[in-house]
Each structure stands twice: as C-alpha cells, then as structure tokens.
C-alpha cells in the first residue's frame, strides 16, 4: 500500500501559510497575483494548495508580505496574529480538505469506487464525494470502518 501523496499535503500547508501571510500583511489576492504576473484565479489555486508556487515566486511573496522565506519551510511554523481570527475558522476546513485528499488517494490506491465505499459505510456515493472534496467532515467511526476496507491505518487518513 502506497503512502499518501506528501507533495499534495505540503502544497496545502504552504497554501495555508500563503493565505495567512497575505492577510497578515493586509494584501489582496489581486495585488499578489499582479506582482507574480499570474491571474487572480491561479494565485487562489496556490493558496488552496492546488498548484505549487516556484521558489522565486515564493521569495517575492515573502518579501511583499514581510515574512522570512523560511516561514514557508519551517515544519513548526505557527500562524499567529491577534487581529486575525480567520486562521481559527479556516483550520477545520483545511483539515477536512487534507483528510479528503488522503481518503481519495487511499481509495484510488485500493482500487475501490466511491459507490463501493458508500455501500461499506451505508451512505450515498455523493456523501463520499463530499468527504473527499473536504465539503463535509467524516466521522472517526466512519474512518475506522473505511481504513481496513482500503487497507490503510486510520492514522494515514487522520490529521
């Protein structure tokens, strides 16, 4: 059984840090996308962890947002800002998305369909899709049922 895609998880983490740095600096996505010479949609994909930002572009963002470049690479980087409560409301959504990515990868590696996973859980395939897209939180009980079915440890699916 293969391990979850660490690169996808890393993109999500960097995206979250990008968003925090931008908001802390009082900058808009439009401002940073213009500085990077990309569309606002592409910049949003960086923050969502859907695309990877190049090192020179990451350096430019770090300068514009007033954070050191190492902030994006520090395994223990903390998102701190008394005036910015958004990090607390975003964290559960990011966690759902990460669990969703891990669930999707485990399901594909196991060669199982959403319909098969849904039948195992006694839910609709649409709900499995919502879990994988991070639109809905999957319960610990459901993870405990799915993990052995997908031949992975629960710890591989949980964050």
Number of C-alpha atoms within 10 A of each C-alpha: 9 9 11 18 12 10 11 17 17 16 20 25 20 22 25 22 20 25 20 21 23 22 17 18 13 9 14 12 18 15 14 20 17 12 13 16 12 12 14 17 11 16 24 18 17 20 23 20 23 15 16 19 20 9 10 10 14 17 17 16 22 19 12 16 19 13 16 12 15 11 17 21 13 9 9 8 12 9 14 12 13 6 7 12 10 12 17 10 9 12 12 13 15 19 16 22 24 24 24 25 22 23 28 22 19 25 22 13 16 15 10 14 14 18 16 16 19 17 12 13 16 10 12 14 17 12 17 24 18 16 21 24 18 21 15 16 18 19 9 12 9 12 19 15 14 22 19 11 17 20 13 21 14 16 10 14 22 17 10
